[in-house]
């Protein structure tokens, strides 16, 4: 039996394992002990209350089913992270099975522990009304530029690029996002701040066997585990690093040395559980894979039930109306599969209205069609601009309208070259834009310092005096450029920058990424920071860095040739803050051969003269075949380039009119490559994708 300890503050020395299943809950607990002066006192009081509850007869009384309203905040930076409603619903269904002892795999429990398996008598529902009393489906979707999150709770704040919590007294908040550092999830124990209360789950570990979930954490048990923490359960091994003196404060979970990973075979012994039945590795609060965990114990259920007794850490949620529909509908609502597109792209709109309307009328300014009575219309936008969308729904004689202004952003393309010296008084320059996720210090315009002292203006971000938190990202975007004409093998992205470290530990960074799909995905093109990016040779620690003419560097290392042929390419310049010193950016250029633009883009995408090139298959896994057919005989050369402009394959195909050539890609890394075929004075460029 586990040793029962009353001092919850002793948890400050605990830690979570770092391999396989990873949970950041105790890391968050330790951080709150250090940063919230009242947290330790509240935790100690709640633990004392829980122990008294467990010792009283009240703990043996049967309580009616506890219903917990759930709001799922889906925070995503790309389409893969924007998980479906069905995936969310599958997770709620899994919670209801696991907390009601209705999961079929309880049949796998060893006979010695079968009588200990608890029905926690809890059901979860996706919230049917929001904090304002309006109808909801319990899912909030937030598009963000933040690509990865940690245990610092930023995902729980709109100002940090995430989404604010709904009132913790009435809802269980669950954030679903792309967690970094191998984390599957983390939670906040009862007693923490309401603004950060809830669970955070990796998007590929949220859901039960559907959508983007990935084995072996594809059964929804990560959420079962993290909600257990939210309900005041600890890890079964007591987080004591194998010393056998820790405790999960539960009497019927056997003592064990440490977390258990994978899918072990019963019985499992360790240096704390040295005789059969050994370790209860199938408990939801261990670290085994989803398929290997399937039970709470009755002792754990006592701790769970204590939350809902008068004075318990979750008692207020019993009064929540979150699972009660407000009625009186219909209520218009809708979603779109993407909000930022290029001209000519389509958007799938989906009705998400409440109270089952029967008639629909959409209005799409700038769209084709511009109106629709379909429930889920598909709309094409051909002209750049910001456009509203409106939906009116009817049920019987009642109607309701929802309008989203500036909802759809249709990006146009700008012809090359790119030449931006930031000398204009307007900032961002025409066609450029910036994103300031935390509404704090952002990219700005200086009219005092320019590249190499040859101008008076540049873009800059003040990492010295700013109020951004460490690790905050701020974005400066170029227009979308047409790369189908004008590029040559010599085309480069060049830019000037200046930076000084405040201290040797300052790791402010400048990162450049590009997108070829209107910002849906971004690929890193260039990155530098800390001492490697310093242009001063010395520290500037007592004031904001202001570069002299000699304290600039010009980078011309990035070839644009691999991007040739893309109809829309956009760049983002990202400042990553470390509270070091200022970063300056100036003279952003992409050089082109303007004669190619003026004459139809010859040299990049020339199909004149019936020159036909095809690549089969594309995408490819181990090889592709190049087919060439022309109107007359030419000497032909072909080459394949990687994304930094290096040739990875080339061949002289001889003097031919038609030919084919098999090209092996087995040794190439997955990614995008550029195939260039030159026939006499003509040439053709296309992309090849290696899977």
N, C-alpha and C positions, 0 to 999 in steps of 0.2 A: 504494500500500500504506500501511497505517496505521503511524504512528510508534510503536514499542514503548517503553512507559515502565514501569519497574519500581516506581516509587514510588506505591503505591496510596493513600498518605496525601494525595497531590495531589487526590484526589477531593473533599476538603473544600470546594473552591471550586465544585463542580459544582451544576447546578440542573436541574429538569425543566421542560419547557414547560408553559404554562398554558392553551393553547387546544386544542380538539378532544380527542384522546386525552390523558389526563393521568395521570401516574405519580408517586407520592410516594416512590419508593424512595430516591433520592439525598437528599431532604429528611430521611428517617429516618437514612440513613447519616451525614449531617452532624450531626444531633442526637446520635447515639451517640458520635461523635468528641468532642463537647463534654461529654457526661455520663458516659461509661464510660471511666475511665482506661486500662483494659486493651484496649479495643476496637481502637484504632489499632495497637497492637503485634500483636494477633492477626491483623488484616487484612494487615499488612505481611508477617508470617510465612507466611500462606496464599498470598499473591501470589508470594512467592519460591518456595514449594513448587510452585505451579502452573507458573511459568516453567521450573523445573528439569524438571518432568514433561514439559512440551511439548518440551523440547530432548532428551529421552532416547529411547532406542529403545522403552521401555515404552509410550510413547504410541502406537506403531504396532501394538501387539499387540491382537488381538481379544479382547474380554471377553464372557463369556456375558451374557444378558439381565439387566439390573439391574431388580429389582422394588421399587417404592417404595409402602409403605402410606400411604394418605391418610385423614385424618379431616377432615370438613367440618363446621365449627361454623356452623350457620345461626342468626344472632342477629337477631330480628325484633321490631318493636313493633306490627305490624299484619298482617292476613292476607296482604296482597300480598307482604310480605317473607318470609313463611314458605314459601319455594319448595318445590316438590314433589320427591319422591325421583327422579322421572323426569328433572327438570331437572338435578339433581345428577349422575345417572348419565350424562346426555348430555355433561356437561363432562369426566368421566373418560374417556369414549370419545374425545372430541376430543383430549385430551392424548395418548392412546395412538396415535392416528393421526399427530399432528404430530411426536412424539418418535421415531416408528418409520419416518418417511418413507413413510407409507402414505396420506397425504392426497392426494386426487385432483388438487388444484390445483397440485401440483409440476409438472404438465404445462405450466403457464403460464410457467415460468421461462425467461428469455432463454437462448438457446443458449450464450452466452459463459460463463454461470455454471452451467449444468446439471451439470457434473462436480463442482462444489463442494458440491452439496446433500448433507447428512449424514443418515444413519440413526443416531440417538443410542443405539439399542438399549436403550431404557428403556421399561418398562411400569409403569403405575400401577394400583393396585387400591384400592377402598374397603375400609378395615380390616375384617377379619372377627373380630378379637378386640380387646378394649380393654386398657388397661395392667394390669388385674387378671386377665387371662387369660379373661375372660368373653366370650361371643359378642357381636358388634356388627355393625351394617350400615354402620359408618363415617360415620354422620350423627348429629350431636348438635344438638338443637334447644333454643334458649334464648329464652324470651319475656322482653322487657325493656321498661322504660318510657323508655329512651333512644331518641330518634327519629332521631338522626344522629350519625355518628362521624367522626373525623379521623385524622391520622397519629400521634396521641399514644399509640397502642397500648392505649387503655382497653378496646377491644372484646376484648382478649385476657385480660381479668381478670374473674372472676366478681364480685369486690368492686366493680368499676366498672360493673356492669350487663351485662358481656359473658360470656365463657366461658373458663375456664382452658385453657391448652395441654395437650395430651397430650405425653409425653416426646419431646423433639425428636431424641433419639438413635435413636428407633425409628419415628417418624411424620413425614410432611409435614403440618403443620397449615395448613388454609385456612379463614379466617373469611369468611363471606358476610353482608353487612350493608348498610345504607343509608349509604353514604359521602357526606359533604358536600363543598362547595367544588369541585364538578365533577370529583372524583377518580374514576377507574375502578378504581384499585387501587394497592397498594404491597407491597413485600416487604422482608425482612431478608436481607442478604448473609450467607454463612457467617462465623462469628466473633462473632456477637452473643449476647445472653443466650438461654439455652434457654427461659426463661419467655415470651419474645416472638418466638420463631423461627417463621417461616412467612410466608404471604401473606394479604393482606386484599383482598377483591374486592367491588365494587359489585354488589348483588343483580340488577340489570337487565343486567349484563355477564357473568354467570356462567351458562354453559349454551350449548348449540349448537342454535339455532333452535327452542327449545321454551319454553313457560311464559312468564315475565315478561321475557325478554331483549328488548332494544330495539335496532333498527338505528341506526347501522351497526356496533354492537359486539355483535352477536347470534350470532357464529360461534364463540365460545369462545376466541378468540385473546388476549383480555386475560389469561386464566389462563396460556396458553402463554407469553406475554411475562413475566408476574410470576414464574412458576416458573423461567424462564430466569435471572432475578435471583437467586432462591433457590439456583440451581446455579452462581452466581458469574459470570454474564454481565453485561456493561455495555451501555449504549446504544451503537448502532453509530457514532453521530457523536461520541462521546467527551465529550459534555456540556461543550464548550468555548466555547459561545456564538458559533460561527462563525469562530473564530480559526484553525482547521485545524491546531492543535498538539495537540489532545487525542487520546485513544486508548481503544479498547475492549479493548486488549491482545490483539488477534487480527490475524494477518497477512493473511488472505484476505478481509477485509471492506474494501472501498474507503473511502478517506477521504471524509468529507462534512462539510458546514458545520454542519448543524443537523438537528433532527427534521423528518420529512416527514409531512404530514397528508393526509387524504383518500385518493383512489384515483388516483394519477398514472399517466401513460403512459410506458412505456419507449421511449427512454432519457431519464433526467432528469439534467440538469447543474446544478451550483451553483458557488459561488466556490472550493470545495475540490476538487470533482470536475468539472473544466472540459472534459474530453473524454470521448467514449464509451468504455466503457459507462456511465460516470457513477455515480450513486448507487444502492446496493443497497436500494432502498426497500421491497422485498418481504421483507426479513429480519424475523423475528419480533421482533427487538430494536429496531426502528424504531417510529414512531408512526402508521403508516398504518392505515386502517380494516381490519376483520377480513378482508374479502374480498380485500384487496390484499396481505396478508402470508402467506407460505407456505413459508419455508425457514430452516433453520439451515445454517451452513457447516461444513466439516470442521474448520476452525480453532476455531470455537466449540465443536464437539464435543470437541476435545482439552481445552479448559478444563472442560467438563462432566465428562469422564471422570476428570480429576485429582481431583475431589471424592471418588471412590470408591477411589482408590489408598490404600495404607497411609499414614496421616498426613494424608489429605485431609479437607476440611471436612465431608463427608457419609459418610465410610467406615463409621461405626457402623451406618448404616441397612441395610447388607448383612446384618447378623445379626438383623434384626428378624423376629419371628414374626407381625407384624401382618396379613399376608395369608394366614395359615394358620388355618383354622377350629379351634376347640378340640375340636369333636366332643362326643359323649356326651349329646346333647340328647334331647328338645327343651328349649328355653329360652323361657319365656313373656315376651312383651314386647308393648306396644301404644302407640298414639298416639290423641289426640283432636283434632278440628279446631278446637276452642276449649275453654278452661278456665274462662273467666269469662263467665257468661251471666245473663240475667234469667229470672225464673220464667216457665215456659211455653215456653222455647226448647228446641230439639233439639240434640243433639251426635252427630256421626258418629264412632264408635269404629272404629279400624282395627287389625287384628292385625298385629303386626310381629315375631312370634316367629321363632326361629331353629331350623334343622334340621327344617323342614317337618312340623309337627304335623298330625294329621288330625282331632282332636276338640277342641272348644272349649267352655268353660263360663265365662260371665261372671256377676259379681255386682255390681249397681248399687244401693247403698243410696240411697234417696230418688228413684230413677229409675223410669220407666215405659217398658218392663218392668223389673222389679227383677232378673231373671235372663234369660239368653239363651244358646242354643247356636249362634247364628249366628257366622260368622267375623268379620263386620264389622257389628255391630248399630247401629241408630239409636235413641237413647234421649231421652226427654223428661223434664225436671225441672220440677216445678210448685211446689215449696216451697223458699223461701230457706234456705240453709245451706251448710256445707262437707261434702262427701261423699267417701268412698273408692270406689275401683274395683278389682276383683280379676279376674284372668283365670287360669284353669287350663287347660293344654293337655296332650294325650296324643299319644304316638306309640308304637304297639305297646303294651307294658305300662309304658312309662316316662311319667312326668308331671312337670310343673313348674308352680309358681304364682308370679305376680307381683302384689303389692298396692301400690297408691299411696294413701297416706293423705292426707286433706284435699286431694284432687286436683281436684275440681270445686267451684267457687264459684258458687252460685246467689244472685244479688242480689235482694232484695225492694225494693219501692218504699215511700216515705214520703210521706204527704200534705203539701202545703204548708199553712202558710207555713214558710219557713226562718228560724229565729231562734236564733243561736248567739253567746253572749257569753263563752264559755270560762270561766265562773265555777265550773263543776263541778270537783271535785277529780280526776275521772277524765279522763285525756288519752291518746289522742284521745277526744273526747266520744262518747257512745253513737251508734253508726251511722257514725261517721267512721273513717278509717283513714289510715295514713301509710306511705310507702315510703322507705327509706333505702338506695339502691343500693350505696353504698360502705361501709356499716356504720360510718360515721364520724359527724360531727355531723348531727343531723336536726332536724326541727320538734319543738319542746318547749313546755312549759307554764311560764309565769311567773306567780307569785301576788303580784308586786310592782308591776307596771305594767299599767294598763288604759287603754282609749280615753278621751282627753281628761281623764284623771285621775278619771273618774267611777266607775271600778271598779278592782279590784286585780289582775285577771287578763287574760291574752291569750295567743295563740300567738306564738311567736317563733323565729327561727333566728339563731344567733350567728355571723355571718360574720367577726367580729373575731378570736376566739381559736380558731376551729374548725380541724380537721385535714383538712377536705375540700380536694381539689385545685381549682384555678381551673376554672370552667366546670361544676363538679359540680351536678347537679340533684337536689333533694329535694322530695318530693310530700306534700301533705296533701289527702285526699279527703273530700268530703261524702258523705252517703247518696245513694241514687238517689231522685229526687223524681218524683211524678206531676204532670205539667203539663197534664193534660186538664181540670182543674177549678180554678177560683178565680182565674186570671190575668185581668187587665184591661189596657187600653192604657197604664195608669199604673204597672204593676208594674215594679219595678226591682230589680236586685241592688245592694245598698249594703254597704259595708264600710269600716272605719277602718284606717288603716295609719300607721306611723311608721318613718322611716329617716334615717340620717345617713351621709354619705360619710366614709371615712377620709382619702382623698386625692382630688384632683380627677380622678385617673385611675381611681378605684374605680367599677366598673360592675356592682355587685350588682343583681339584677333580681327583680321579682315578676311572675309570669305567671299568668293565669287562663285555663283552658281548660274546655270542656264536651264531653260525649259523650252521644249519644243511642242508642248501640248497646252499652251495657254495658261501655264502655271499649275496644272494638275500635279505634275511631278517636277522635281528639281534635282539636277546632278551637279556635284561639286566640280568646278573647273580649276580653281586656284585657291589656296589658303596659306596664310602666314600669320605669325603672331609672336608675342614675347620678344626675346632678344633677337631672334632671327629676322624680325621685321623692323627693328630699330634702325633709324636712319641718322642717328646722332652720334653713336659711339660712346655715349655717356648717359647717366640717369638724370632725369629732370623731376625732382621729388618735391619741390617746395612751391611750385606754381604751374599754371597751365602751360603746356608746351606750345610755343609759337615758332615754326620753322623759319630758318634763314634760307637764303638762296642755295646754300651748299648742303642743306639738310633735307633733300628730297631724293627719291630714287624712282627711276623709270623702269617698269617691267614690260618686256616685249617677248615673253617666253611662250605665250599661249597662241597656238595656231588655230585659225578659224577654218582652215581647209576641211577638216573632218565634218564640219557642220554644213558644208556646201550642199545645196539642194533642198534644205528644209524651208517650207514656205513661211514659217513663223518662229523666230527665235527671240527669246527675251532673257535679259540678264538681271540678276539681283546682287547688289553689293551689301554684305551683311557685316555690321559691327557687333562683335561679341564683347561685352563689357567685363572688365575685371577691376574697375575702379582704379585703373592705372593712369594713363594720360591720353591726350587727344590723338585721334587719327584724322589725317587729311587726305582727300582724294581730288585729283584734278586731271584734266586733259585725257579724257576717256575717248579712245579712237579705235576704229576698225578700218584699215585701208583696203581699198578695192581698185579694180581696173574699171574706171567709169566708161571706157569704150565698150566693154562687154555689156554694160547696162543699156547704153544707148543703141546697141545693135542686137538687142534681143537676148542677151545673156550668153552669147557664144562662149564656150569654154567651161560652162557649168552644167547646162541642161539642154543641149542642142539636139533636137530631133529633126532638124531640117535635112532634106536630102534622103528621106526614108531610111535613116539609120535606126534600126530597131535592136534594143538590148533588153534581155530579160534574165532574171536570176531565179532559179528553181532548185530547192524550195527556199523560201524566205519568209519567216525566220528559218534558220538551219541549225542542226545540232552537230553533225560531224563533217558535212560537205555540202557544197552546192554546185550547180552547173551553170556556167555562163553561156548564153546563147546570143549570137550576133548575126544579124542579117542586114546587108546594105544594098544600095542600088548599083554599086560598082566596086571594083577591086581597090583595096587600100592596104598599106602596111599598118598593122594593128599591134598596139601594146596595151597591156592591162596591169593594174596594180591595186592592191588592197591596203588601206591605211587604217591605223587605230585612231583613237580620239585625241591623241597628242600629235598626230601628223606623221608618225613613223610608218614606213612601209613594212607590212608583215608578209606580203606575197607579191610577186611580180612575174610577168611572163611576156616574152615576145611571141605573138601568135602568128607571125609571118605575114605574107601578102595574100590576102584572102578577100572574098566577097561575103561568104557565110562560113561560120565555124562555131564550134562549141568547145568548152574547156571545163574539166572537172577541177574544183578547188577544194582542198581539204581544210577544214576549220577545226579538226579534232583537238589540235594543240593550242587553240586560241582560248583566251578567257571569255566568259560570257560578256556581252555588251554590244555596242553599236560600232560598226566599221563602215568605211566609205570605199566603194569600188569605183575606180576611174578607168574608162576605156577610151583610148585615143586612136583615131583612125584618120591618118593624113592630117588635115588641118582641123578636123572636127573632133569633138570629145563629148563624153557623156558621163555623168556622175550619179550614182544612186547609193542608197543606204543598204547595208546588209546587217541583219540582226543575228548574233550568235546566242542561242539559248543556253 
